[in-house]
Amino acid sequence: MKNKTFLLSFILLILIATTFSCTKSQTARETIKFTKEWKFILGDSHDFKNPQYDDSNWRVLNVPHDWSIEGEFSRENPASPGGGALPGGIGWYRKTFQVAETDKDKLIFIDFDGVYQKSEVWINGHYLGMRTYG
């Protein structure tokens, strides 16, 4: 009987510790929506990745955003009628944000949802990588 009581107590202790551990780590995470006040330009330049680049004439918008649906539908567009017959090309999105000094040693993630294809990401002029597909 003592073995069963000990085993039951041990299992209960593990369940409580696991629950506390999961709850604690979940509450420590903060999610901030990053959808407002992005800058956008349809076009491409090697200079766009530079933090000092003057983007003051870029359009300000909120994401999600699909610039291709603002274009003209045409059979001649690269997407063809099977792909929606919308124009193709390269568009750049930029956002300026500050990270608090108190967060400098924390892990910070930016999750991009629904980027179409061949997306490349830079932060402060540093290339983070490319994703071939959406």
C-alpha positions in Angstrom: 0.0 0.0 0.0 2.9 2.4 0.8 4.4 1.8 -2.7 1.1 2.7 -4.3 0.7 5.8 -2.2 4.3 6.9 -2.9 3.8 6.3 -6.7 0.5 8.2 -6.7 2.1 11.1 -4.8 5.1 11.1 -7.1 2.9 11.2 -10.2 0.8 14.0 -8.7 3.9 16.0 -7.9 5.1 15.6 -11.5 1.7 16.7 -12.9 1.7 19.8 -10.6 5.3 20.7 -11.5 4.6 20.3 -15.2 1.4 22.3 -15.1 3.2 25.1 -13.1 6.1 25.1 -15.5 3.9 25.3 -18.6 1.7 28.0 -17.1 4.7 30.1 -16.1 6.4 30.0 -19.5 3.2 30.7 -21.3 2.5 33.8 -19.2 6.1 35.1 -19.8 5.5 35.4 -23.6 4.2 38.6 -24.9 2.6 38.9 -28.3 2.5 42.3 -30.0 0.6 42.8 -33.3 2.9 44.3 -35.9 0.3 45.1 -38.5 0.1 48.9 -38.4 2.1 51.6 -40.1 4.2 49.7 -42.6 5.8 51.6 -45.5 5.4 50.1 -49.0 6.8 50.7 -52.4 6.2 48.7 -55.6 9.7 48.4 -57.2 13.2 47.3 -56.3 16.5 48.9 -55.5 19.6 47.6 -53.8 19.5 50.6 -51.5 16.1 49.7 -50.0 17.7 47.3 -47.4 19.8 50.1 -45.9 18.4 51.5 -42.6 19.4 55.0 -43.7 17.4 54.9 -46.9 14.9 57.7 -47.1 11.5 56.0 -47.4 9.5 59.2 -46.6 7.8 59.0 -50.0 6.7 55.4 -49.5 3.0 54.6 -49.0 2.0 54.0 -45.4 -0.4 51.1 -44.9 -1.4 48.3 -42.6 -0.8 44.6 -43.3 -2.0 42.2 -44.4 -1.8 43.8 -47.8 -1.7 42.4 -51.3 -0.4 45.0 -53.8 -1.1 42.9 -56.9 -4.9 43.1 -56.5 -4.6 46.8 -57.0 -3.3 46.2 -60.5 -5.1 45.5 -63.7 -6.3 42.0 -64.6 -4.8 40.9 -67.9 -4.1 37.7 -69.8 -0.6 39.1 -70.5 0.4 39.3 -66.8 2.9 36.7 -65.5 0.3 35.0 -63.3 -1.9 34.2 -66.4 -5.6 33.6 -66.0 -4.8 30.4 -64.1 -3.0 32.4 -61.4 -5.5 35.2 -61.2 -4.2 37.3 -64.2 -2.7 39.8 -61.8 0.6 41.7 -62.3 3.8 40.4 -60.8 6.9 42.2 -59.6 8.7 43.1 -56.5 7.4 45.1 -53.6 9.2 46.3 -50.5 7.7 46.7 -47.0 9.5 48.5 -44.2 8.8 49.1 -40.6 10.6 51.0 -37.9 10.4 49.9 -34.3 12.3 50.1 -31.1 13.3 47.3 -28.7 13.5 48.4 -25.1 16.9 48.3 -23.4 15.3 45.9 -20.8 14.6 43.4 -23.6 18.1 43.4 -25.1 18.9 39.9 -23.7 15.5 38.4 -24.6 14.6 36.2 -27.6 12.4 38.2 -29.9 10.6 36.6 -32.9 8.9 38.3 -35.8 6.4 36.0 -37.5 5.5 36.8 -41.1 2.2 35.3 -42.1 1.1 34.9 -45.7 4.1 36.4 -47.6 3.6 35.3 -51.2 7.0 34.0 -52.4 10.7 34.7 -52.6 10.5 36.8 -49.5 13.8 38.2 -48.1 14.2 39.8 -44.7 16.7 42.3 -43.5 16.9 43.9 -40.0 19.1 47.0 -39.7 20.7 46.2 -43.0 21.6 42.6 -41.9 20.3 39.9 -44.2 18.4 37.3 -42.2 17.4 35.0 -45.1 15.0 34.1 -47.9 12.0 31.9 -48.1 11.3 30.6 -51.6 7.6 29.9 -51.2 4.8 31.6 -49.3 
